[in-house]
C-alpha cells in the first residue's frame, strides 16, 4: 500500500479480523484485511486479498465468524463482479458468485455465519448497464465444504422493473435492504427467503443491518431507526 494513501475499513468480526480497501502504488483500490490482536490490541496488515487480475480493483465489505470475506472485483471497464474470499488454511481463495447473466454488475455486501451444515448466505445486488440504472436485491447460497466453495443457488429478491438492494443478512438467512416504491422512493425492507419484500416504513428509507432477533436498523428520512421485522 502507498504510505499516506487512502484506506477504508468496512467490516470486523469477533476475533478482530478487519476488512476493507486501500490504495496501492498505482492508485488502484485493493481489497485488504487487517488483524487486531484481542489481548494486546496490536494491529497487523494490511494484507492484500488474492485473485485480483492485474489492472483491476477490489473492495472487501464484510467478514463473518469463519473469516470468509465478501466484496467485489472491478474490471478495467468498470464492471463489478461479486466475490467471496474463502479461508483455506492460512491463505485465501477467491470464489466468484455467479447466477445472474442478465445483469452486467454484481457485488456482495454482506454474508452470514451459518449453523454447522447450513449453506453460507451472501447478500448483495446486481445491476444492469443500461439507461435504466436498475439494481436488484439478490442472495447467493454457497457450499463451503468444498475448496473452492461452490454456489448452489442464486435468487433475485427484487421486483422486476423496480430497483432494490440487499445490504445485510442474518444467521437465519433473512436479508435487509431497500426496495423502490411505486412513486420511486427507496423503502426499508426485509426478505425472508423468496417471499416478497416486507416494507418496514413507507417513508424514504433504507435498512443497513439485521440481527439474529430480526431487529433491523437503518435510515428513515434524516433519522435513524430500529424496527422488528415480523
C-alpha positions in Angstrom: 0.0 0.0 0.0 1.1 3.5 -0.6 2.4 5.3 2.5 -0.2 8.0 3.3 -2.6 6.6 0.7 -6.3 6.3 1.2 -7.7 3.3 3.1 -11.2 2.4 4.5 -12.3 -0.4 6.9 -15.8 -1.7 6.4 -16.2 -4.8 8.5 -14.9 -6.6 11.6 -15.6 -10.0 13.3 -15.3 -11.1 16.9 -11.7 -12.3 16.5 -10.5 -8.9 15.3 -10.3 -9.7 11.6 -10.9 -6.4 9.8 -11.6 -6.0 6.0 -11.7 -3.0 3.7 -9.8 -1.4 0.9 -6.6 0.5 0.4 -4.8 2.2 -2.5 -1.7 0.6 -4.0 1.2 2.3 -5.5 -0.6 2.6 -8.8 -3.6 4.4 -7.2 -5.8 1.3 -7.6 -8.1 0.1 -4.8 -7.2 -3.3 -3.4 -9.3 -5.5 -1.1 -7.3 -5.9 2.1 -7.5 -7.3 5.6 -6.0 -6.4 8.9 -5.8 -8.3 12.2 -6.2 -6.8 15.6 -5.0 -8.9 18.5 -7.8 -9.1 21.0 -5.4 -9.4 24.0 -2.7 -6.9 23.1 -4.6 -4.6 20.8 -1.8 -4.7 18.3 -2.7 -4.3 14.6 -1.1 -6.1 11.7 -1.7 -5.5 8.0 -2.9 -4.5 5.5 -2.7 -7.9 3.7 -3.9 -7.9 0.1 -6.6 -10.4 -0.7 -5.5 -12.6 -3.7 -7.0 -13.4 -7.0 -7.4 -9.9 -8.4 -6.2 -9.7 -12.1 -3.6 -7.0 -12.9 -5.2 -3.6 -13.5 -8.4 -4.5 -11.7 -9.6 -3.0 -8.4 -11.2 -4.8 -5.5 -13.2 -3.9 -2.3 -14.0 -6.0 0.8 -17.1 -5.1 2.7 -17.8 -7.8 5.3 -16.3 -10.7 7.2 -18.1 -13.4 9.1 -17.2 -15.6 12.1 -15.4 -18.1 9.9 -13.2 -15.4 8.4 -15.0 -15.6 5.0 -14.9 -12.2 3.3 -17.5 -10.7 0.9 -16.8 -8.0 -1.7 -16.3 -7.2 -5.4 -13.8 -7.0 -8.2 -13.9 -4.1 -10.6 -12.5 -4.8 -14.1 -10.8 -2.4 -16.5 -14.2 -1.4 -17.9 -15.6 -0.6 -14.5 -17.8 -3.7 -14.3 -18.3 -5.1 -10.8 -18.1 -8.8 -10.1 -19.4 -10.2 -6.8 -16.9 -12.5 -5.0 -16.1 -14.0 -1.6 -12.7 -14.9 -0.3 -12.7 -18.3 1.4 -10.1 -19.1 4.0 -8.1 -22.3 3.2 -5.6 -23.0 5.8 -3.5 -19.8 6.2 -4.4 -18.3 2.8 -7.4 -17.1 0.9 -9.1 -18.4 -2.3 -11.2 -16.2 -4.4 -14.7 -17.6 -5.3 -16.8 -15.9 -8.0 -20.5 -15.5 -7.2 -22.5 -16.3 -10.4 -26.0 -16.8 -11.5 -27.2 -13.5 -12.9 -26.1 -13.5 -16.5 -28.8 -10.9 -17.5 -27.1 -8.2 -15.3 -23.8 -6.6 -16.1 -22.8 -5.8 -12.5 -22.8 -7.7 -9.2 -21.4 -7.1 -5.7 -21.6 -8.9 -2.4 -22.3 -6.6 0.5 -22.7 -9.0 3.5 -22.6 -12.7 4.5 -23.9 -14.6 7.4 -22.3 -17.1 9.9 -24.4 -20.1 9.3 -25.0 -23.0 11.6 -22.9 -26.2 11.0 -24.2 -27.9 7.9 -26.2 -25.0 6.6 -25.0 -23.1 3.4 -23.4 -19.7 3.6 -25.9 -17.0 2.5 -24.4 -13.9 0.8 -26.5 -10.7 0.2 -25.9 -8.0 -2.3 -27.1 -6.6 -5.5 -26.9 -6.9 -9.3 -27.4 -4.1 -11.8 -27.8 -3.5 -15.5 -25.6 -1.4 -17.6 -28.3 0.5 -19.5 -30.1 3.8 -19.2 -32.5 2.5 -16.5 -29.6 2.0 -14.0 -31.7 -0.8 -12.4 -30.4 -2.6 -9.4 -31.9 -5.7 -7.8 -31.5 -7.2 -4.3 -30.1 -10.7 -4.6 -28.7 -13.5 -2.5 -26.4 -16.5 -3.1 -26.3 -19.8 -1.3 -22.7 -21.2 -1.1 -21.5 -24.7 -0.2 -18.4 -24.0 1.9 -17.5 -27.7 2.4 -15.5 -27.6 -0.9 -12.4 -25.6 -1.8 -13.0 -23.6 -3.7 -16.6 -23.2 -2.4 -19.4 -23.6 -4.9 -22.5 -21.5 -5.5 -25.5 -23.9 -5.1 -28.3 -21.4 -5.7 -28.9 -17.7 -6.5 -32.1 -15.8 -6.1 -33.3 -12.4 -7.4 -35.2 -10.9 -4.4 -36.3 -7.7 -6.2 -39.4 -6.9 -8.2 -38.8 -6.7 -11.9 -38.7 -3.1 -13.1 -38.0 -1.7 -9.6 -34.6 -1.0 -8.0 -33.7 -2.7 -4.8 -30.6 -3.8 -2.8 -29.8 -6.3 0.0 -27.3 -4.8 2.4 -27.3 -7.3 5.2 -28.2 -10.9 6.1 -28.6 -12.6 9.5 -27.7 -16.1 10.7 -31.1 -17.5 9.6 -30.6 -16.1 6.1 -33.1 -13.2 6.4 -31.9 -10.2 4.3 -32.4 -6.5 4.8 -32.1 -3.5 2.5 -34.5 -1.4 0.5 -36.9 -1.6 -2.4 -38.2 1.1 -4.7 -41.9 2.2 -4.2 -44.4 2.8 -6.9 -43.5 6.5 -6.6 -39.8 5.9 -7.0 -38.6 6.3 -3.4 -36.5 3.7 -1.5 -38.2 2.0 1.3 -36.5 -0.1 4.0 -37.4 -3.8 3.5 -36.6 -7.3 4.5 -36.8 -10.6 2.6 -37.5 -14.0 4.2 -36.2 -16.4 1.6 -38.0 -15.8 -1.7 -41.0 -14.2 -0.1 -42.0 -10.7 -1.4 -40.3 -7.8 0.5 -41.8 -6.8 3.8 -41.7 -3.0 3.8 -40.7 -1.6 7.1 -41.7 2.1 6.6 -43.5 3.9 3.8 -41.1 6.9 4.0 -37.8 7.4 2.1 -35.7 4.9 4.0 -33.0 2.2 3.8 -32.1 -0.8 6.1 -28.4 -1.3 6.8 -28.3 -4.3 9.2 -30.3 -7.1 10.8 -29.5 -9.2 13.8 -30.5 -12.8 14.8 -33.6 -11.5 16.5 -34.8 -9.8 13.3 -34.2 -6.3 14.6 -33.4 -4.0 11.7 -31.5 -0.7 11.8 -31.4 1.9 9.1 -32.3 5.4 8.0 -35.8 6.9 7.6 -35.7 10.4 6.2 -33.0 12.2 8.2 -33.3 10.0 11.3 -32.1 6.6 12.2 -34.5 3.8 13.2 -34.6 0.3 14.7 -37.6 -1.9 13.9 -38.6 -5.5 14.4 -39.2 -7.3 11.2 -42.2 -9.6 11.5 
